[in-house]
C-alpha cells in the first residue's frame, strides 16, 4: 500500500519506479508500439489512485537509446574510463579538453541544452565473470573452474567496484513546452492527436483504478523520430568514444541512488506485469525516511524479508577558488575518485548556454559588479580587493567570450556519500569536507531539509526544483573536462566490439590498479587481432617470476597447451610442489627428479595430486640423448634447417672463428643437402609422393656436415694439398671438438631422434646447471656462455615448432579447432641478445596469432625486446608484444630502456622514477589498449604463494605443507594466520640466539 506519513520533522515515504518493457529484448514485451504509464491524474481514477500516481517515479518509456521521463526525452552515453597515471602534460591537456570539444557540438543552436553527468561505482559481478571465463576455456579442469569461482568470491568479499561515468543529454519535450533541447523551437517530434490518451476502455479503466497507475500511448512514428535525434546526438559526441546507455544500464542508474551503499539487484527487473499490449516493469521500490541532514533508505530481501538499511547524504560545492590552475593532482572529479578512501558519487547538473545568451549573462554579471564598485566609490568607500578581483575576472570572461564566441554553461556540482550507519556517514562527510577544503580549496556544504530533492536530482531525467540556486556557477564549458571526470585506474583485458562481434574476454585476476581489479589472459590479445607476445621484464627479486609462474598455472589448467623453456628450473619446481607437495624438501627428491624417476615404481616419491602430475612432463635436456637439438630435427623443413644450422654454428664458435671455417662448413652442408635431394628425387621416381618421400628419406644432420669437413681434410692430407689443409685443419678440429662439449653435443648425433610429441597440458624443458651469461652483449660472452646461449636459442626454436600443431577436437564442445598454446621463455634476453635470436622471436611472435600460440618472454633486459618492436614498427607492422609487465629496475639507465617497451619516451621522468621505486610484487603494465598504470600483483591463495616462491631461503618452509587436492580447500592469503616462511625465520633466529 502506498502511503506518505508525516512524522514530525521527518517524512517516511515509499516510492516505486516503473519503466516500459519496450526495447528490453524480452520475448513478448519488445513490441513496436512503445507503451508506458501516464503520471498525470486520470479523470476516471479516484483520489487514492491519483495519489498512487503521484508517488510513482515518472519514467514512461525506455529502450537501448533513449528514455522518456515525464514529458522530456533523454539519451545517455557511457563514457570510457581512461587511465592518466603516466600521461605527460600535453596528453593530460588533451584529455581535459576532450569533454569540452564534444559538448560544444551540442550547443551550436539557439536553445539551451540540459545535461547530467554522473560518476558512480558499480560492484563487479564477479560470479558472472568467473562463469564466462570458465566457459571460454578450451579444456578446464575442475580445479580451474573452482579457482575462478573462488577468486570471484574473493573480489566480492573485498568489495571490488568498477567506476561508471555517464553523460545524459535532454533531447527535448514531447509536448513542445519551449524548454531546453537540442532541436530548434518547434522542430521537436510531435503527435498531438492521441499522443497522450488516458485509460482506454472499461478494462483499462479498471486496471488504472486497481493499480493506481494510468496508461498511455506513445506513437511509434514519434518514437522513431526521437530515435533519429538521439542517433544524431551520439554522432556529434563520437569524440568522447562513449557507448549508448542501454535500458539495462538505465535501470541500474535509477536503482543506484535509492540503494545507498547496499548492493543493487541486477537485471532482470524485480517483477513484470502485462495486460494486452500495455506492459511495464517494476524497476525499484523502496521506503525511506527524509531526515534533516540525510536520507535513511530501506530495502527488503525478497527471499528472507529482512530489512537492509543505508544512510546517504549529499553535499554541494558552494565555494571554489577565485582562480584555478589545471593540475592533475587537484582535478576535482579525479581527486574525489582516487584520493578519498571511500566511494564518492558525483552528480553534476549543467545547462549548455548558446553563445549570445552566455555573453548576455556575463555582461549583466560584469555590469552588476561594476555598478556595485561605483556605488561604493560614490559613497566614499574604497572598493575592497575581493570585489576588484571579481570585476577583473568578469571582464576577462566577457573578453574571452567575445574572442572565441563559445557557448558557456551553468552548473552545480554535488557529492554524495553513503554508509551502513549514521556514525560512519558523518565520519565520511567530515573527511570529504576537510580534504576538499585543504587540498582543493573548495568548500562543500550540506543543505538541510533538501536531502530528498537532492537525492531525486541524482535520478536520470528532469530534476526537481531546488532552492540552492546560489550555488549555481556560470562558467566556461571547459570546467567539466578540467576535473578529469573520466580519469581512472582501469587496466587489463577490455573486450572490443567490431562489426557486431565481441572480440576477447576478461581473463584471470592478476592484481589491482588502485581500487580496480586487473584481469589478464594470454590469448585475449590474439583474440582482438593484436600481437602474440607477452613481455615480463624486471630485475631479480622484483616479482616477475611469481607472475609468470601464476600465469603458467592458470593457463595450463584452463586447457592451454603450455611449453616452458626453463633454464633455472623454477617452473619445474612449481610443478613438483603442486604434484608432490612437501616431498620436494626431501634431500633425495632432486636426485630422482634428475633421473626422471618421480612417480614410477623405481622411486619412493609418489604424487599427492596424481591428476596434476599425469598432465605434466618435465624434460631435462642436458640429461637427454645427444642430437635432440640437431637443426634439421628441429626445423620445419630442410631449407629452414640449413639456416638454423649456420646460426647455431656461428653461435657455438663465435663470429671470428666461424668466419674462419665458414667456407668448409658451407661446402659440407651443400654436399649433405645435395645427397638428400638426390634421395628424394629417386624416391619420387620410384612412385612415392613428395610427402611420402620426405617421410621415408632421412634428413641431413649436423653430424654428417662435420663428417664431410673431416673427410675433406683427410683428402687434402692424403693428396698433399697444403692450401686446402690450411683452411680445413682448423675447421675439422673445432667442429670435432663441438661434438663433445656441453650443450653443443645436444646438436650432434649420427641418428638424432626428436623429442616425443607434446600432448600434455604442461611440458617443462629444463637445462639443469645452465649458467646465464653475465652480460647481455654477446661480444663479451666467453666460450662456455656462447655454448649455453646458442643451445637455449635452439631449444626455443624446438619449442616453437612443437607448438605448431594442427586442428584438434575440443573435449568440451566437440567442435574442431585450434587449441590455444603458450611458449614460456625464461631468461629470454640470452636468446634475444643476438640478431639470429631476435629473428627467431619475430617469427614466433608473428606466427603466434595465426596458430593461437602466445610467446611469453621473461627477462631482465628490455633493450632487445624494444629492438624487436621497433623493427616491426619500421616495417609498417603492428606491435607483436600486446602486453608488458615491467617490474623494478635497478638504475635510471635500465629504466630508460624499459620505458619505450611501455610505449613511453625513454626520457619520461615519471616512468623512470616509478620503475626504480617499485616494491616487490608491484609493476607497471601496458595493456592491449596501450594504457599504462601501476599494478600490485595478487596471488590470492597461500598455495600459489608457496608454489611460486623462487627464494631458496623462504621456499622450503612455505613448501613444507601439502597443498590440498581441491582448490575449494585452498586458503586466501588474507586468512593466513602466520606465514610459514616468517615463522621459520623467527625460529631460526631464536635458535641462533640460544
Residue, then its C-alpha position, 0 to 999 in steps of 0.5 A: x500500500x502506498x502511503x506518505x506519513x508525516x512524522x514530525x520533522x521527518x517524512x517516511x515515504x515509499x516510492x516505486x519506479x516503473x519503466x516500459x518493457x519496450x526495447x528490453x529484448x524480452x520475448x513478448x514485451x519488445x513490441x513496436x508500439x512503445x507503451x508506458x504509464x501516464x503520471x498525470x491524474x486520470x479523470x476516471x481514477x479516484x483520489x487514492x489512485x491519483x495519489x498512487x500516481x503521484x508517488x510513482x517515479x515518472x519514467x514512461x518509456x525506455x529502450x537501448x537509446x533513449x528514455x522518456x521521463x515525464x514529458x522530456x526525452x533523454x539519451x545517455x552515453x557511457x563514457x570510457x574510463x581512461x587511465x592518466x597515471x603516466x600521461x605527460x602534460x600535453x596528453x593530460x591537456x588533451x584529455x581535459x579538453x576532450x569533454x569540452x570539444x564534444x559538448x560544444x557540438x551540442x550547443x551550436x543552436x539557439x536553445x539551451x541544452x540540459x545535461x547530467x553527468x554522473x560518476x558512480x561505482x558499480x560492484x563487479x559481478x564477479x560470479x558472472x565473470x568467473x562463469x564466462x571465463x570458465x566457459x571460454x576455456x578450451x579444456x578446464x579442469x575442475x580445479x580451474x573452474x573452482x579457482x575462478x569461482x573462488x577468486x570471484x568470491x574473493x573480489x566480492x568479499x573485498x568489495x571490488x567496484x568498477x567506476x561508471x561515468x555517464x553523460x545524459x543529454x535532454x533531447x527535448x519535450x514531447x509536448x513542445x513546452x519551449x524548454x531546453x533541447x537540442x532541436x530548434x523551437x518547434x522542430x521537436x517530434x510531435x503527435x498531438x492527436x492521441x499522443x497522450x490518451x488516458x485509460x482506454x476502455x472499461x478494462x483499462x479503466x479498471x486496471x488504472x483504478x486497481x493499480x493506481x497507475x494510468x496508461x498511455x500511448x506513445x506513437x511509434x512514428x514519434x518514437x522513431x523520430x526521437x530515435x533519429x535525434x538521439x542517433x544524431x546526438x551520439x554522432x556529434x559526441x563520437x569524440x568522447x568514444x562513449x557507448x549508448x546507455x542501454x535500458x539495462x544500464x538505465x535501470x541500474x542508474x535509477x536503482x543506484x541512488x535509492x540503494x545507498x551503499x547496499x548492493x543493487x539487484x541486477x537485471x532482470x527487473x524485480x517483477x513484470x506485469x502485462x495486460x494486452x499490449x500495455x506492459x511495464x516493469x517494476x524497476x525499484x521500490x523502496x521506503x525511506x525516511x527524509x531526515x534533516x541532514x540525510x536520507x535513511x533508505x530501506x530495502x527488503x530481501x525478497x527471499x528472507x524479508x529482512x530489512x537492509x538499511x543505508x544512510x546517504x547524504x549529499x553535499x554541494x560545492x558552494x565555494x571554489x577558488x577565485x582562480x584555478x590552475x589545471x593540475x592533475x593532482x587537484x582535478x576535482x572529479x579525479x581527486x574525489x575518485x582516487x584520493x578519498x578512501x571511500x566511494x564518492x558519487x558525483x552528480x553534476x547538473x549543467x545547462x549548455x548556454x548558446x553563445x549570445x545568451x552566455x555573453x548576455x549573462x556575463x555582461x549583466x554579471x560584469x555590469x552588476x559588479x561594476x555598478x556595485x564598485x561605483x556605488x561604493x566609490x560614490x559613497x566614499x568607500x574604497x572598493x575592497x580587493x575581493x570585489x576588484x578581483x571579481x570585476x577583473x575576472x568578469x571582464x576577462x570572461x566577457x573578453x574571452x567570450x567575445x574572442x572565441x564566441x563559445x557557448x558557456x554553461x551553468x552548473x552545480x556540482x554535488x557529492x554524495x556519500x553513503x554508509x551502513x550507519x549514521x556514525x560512519x556517514x558523518x565520519x565520511x562527510x567530515x573527511x570529504x569536507x576537510x580534504x576538499x577544503x585543504x587540498x582543493x580549496x573548495x568548500x562543500x556544504x550540506x543543505x538541510x531539509x533538501x536531502x530528498x530533492x537532492x537525492x531525486x536530482x541524482x535520478x536520470x531525467x528532469x530534476x526537481x526544483x531546488x532552492x540552492x540556486x546560489x550555488x549555481x556557477x556560470x562558467x566556461x564549458x571547459x570546467x567539466x573536462x578540467x576535473x578529469x571526470x573520466x580519469x581512472x585506474x582501469x587496466x587489463x583485458x577490455x573486450x572490443x566490439x567490431x562489426x557486431x562481434x565481441x572480440x576477447x574476454x576478461x581473463x584471470x585476476x592478476x592484481x589491482x590498479x588502485x581500487x580496480x581489479x586487473x584481469x589478464x589472459x594470454x590469448x585475449x590479445x590474439x583474440x582482438x587481432x593484436x600481437x602474440x607476445x607477452x613481455x615480463x621484464x624486471x630485475x631479480x627479486x622484483x616479482x616477475x617470476x611469481x607472475x609468470x609462474x601464476x600465469x603458467x598455472x592458470x593457463x595450463x589448467x584452463x586447457x592451454x597447451x603450455x611449453x616452458x623453456x626453463x633454464x633455472x628450473x623454477x617452473x619445474x619446481x612449481x610443478x613438483x610442489x603442486x604434484x608432490x607437495x612437501x616431498x620436494x624438501x626431501x634431500x633425495x627428491x632432486x636426485x630422482x627428479x634428475x633421473x626422471x624417476x618421480x612417480x614410477x615404481x623405481x622411486x619412493x616419491x609418489x604424487x599427492x595430486x596424481x591428476x596434476x602430475x599425469x598432465x605434466x612432463x618435465x624434460x631435462x635436456x642436458x640429461x637427454x640423448x645427444x642430437x635432440x637439438x640437431x637443426x634439421x630435427x628441429x626445423x620445419x623443413x630442410x631449407x629452414x634447417x640449413x639456416x638454423x644450422x649456420x646460426x647455431x654454428x656461428x653461435x657455438x664458435x663465435x663470429x671470428x672463428x666461424x668466419x674462419x671455417x665458414x667456407x668448409x662448413x658451407x661446402x659440407x652442408x651443400x654436399x649433405x643437402x645435395x645427397x638428400x635431394x638426390x634421395x628424394x628425387x629417386x624416391x619420387x621416381x620410384x612412385x612415392x609422393x613428395x610427402x611420402x618421400x620426405x617421410x621415408x628419406x632421412x634428413x641431413x644432420x649436423x653430424x654428417x656436415x662435420x663428417x664431410x669437413x673431416x673427410x675433406x681434410x683427410x683428402x687434402x692430407x692424403x693428396x698433399x694439398x697444403x692450401x686446402x689443409x690450411x683452411x680445413x685443419x682448423x675447421x675439422x678440429x673445432x667442429x670435432x671438438x663441438x661434438x663433445x662439449x656441453x650443450x653443443x653435443x645436444x646438436x650432434x648425433x649420427x641418428x638424432x631422434x626428436x623429442x616425443x610429441x607434446x600432448x600434455x597440458x604442461x611440458x617443462x624443458x629444463x637445462x639443469x646447471x645452465x649458467x646465464x651469461x653475465x652480460x647481455x652483449x654477446x661480444x663479451x660472452x666467453x666460450x662456455x656462455x656462447x655454448x649455453x646461449x646458442x643451445x637455449x636459442x635452439x631449444x626455443x626454436x624446438x619449442x616453437x615448432x612443437x607448438x605448431x600443431x594442427x586442428x584438434x577436437x575440443x573435449x568440451x564442445x566437440x567442435x574442431x579447432x585450434x587449441x590455444x598454446x603458450x611458449x614460456x621463455x625464461x631468461x629470454x634476453x640470452x636468446x634475444x641478445x643476438x640478431x639470429x635470436x631476435x629473428x627467431x622471436x619475430x617469427x614466433x611472435x608473428x606466427x603466434x596469432x595465426x596458430x593461437x600460440x602466445x610467446x611469453x618472454x621473461x627477462x631482465x633486459x628490455x633493450x632487445x625486446x624494444x629492438x624487436x618492436x621497433x623493427x616491426x614498427x619500421x616495417x609498417x607492422x603492428x606491435x607483436x608484444x600486446x602486453x608488458x609487465x615491467x617490474x623494478x629496475x635497478x638504475x635510471x639507465x635500465x629504466x630508460x630502456x624499459x620505458x619505450x617497451x611501455x610505449x613511453x619516451x625513454x626520457x619520461x621522468x615519471x616512468x623512470x622514477x616509478x620503475x626504480x621505486x617499485x616494491x616487490x610484487x608491484x609493476x607497471x603494465x601496458x595493456x592491449x589498449x596501450x594504457x599504462x598504470x601501476x599494478x600490485x600483483x595478487x596471488x590470492x591463495x597461500x598455495x600459489x604463494x608457496x608454489x611460486x616462491x623462487x627464494x631458496x631461503x623462504x621456499x622450503x618452509x612455505x613448501x613444507x605443507x601439502x597443498x590440498x587436492x581441491x582448490x575449494x580447500x585452498x586458503x586466501x592469503x588474507x586468512x593466513x594466520x602466520x606465514x610459514x616462511x616468517x615463522x621459520x625465520x623467527x625460529x631460526x633466529x631464536x635458535x641462533x640466539x640460544 
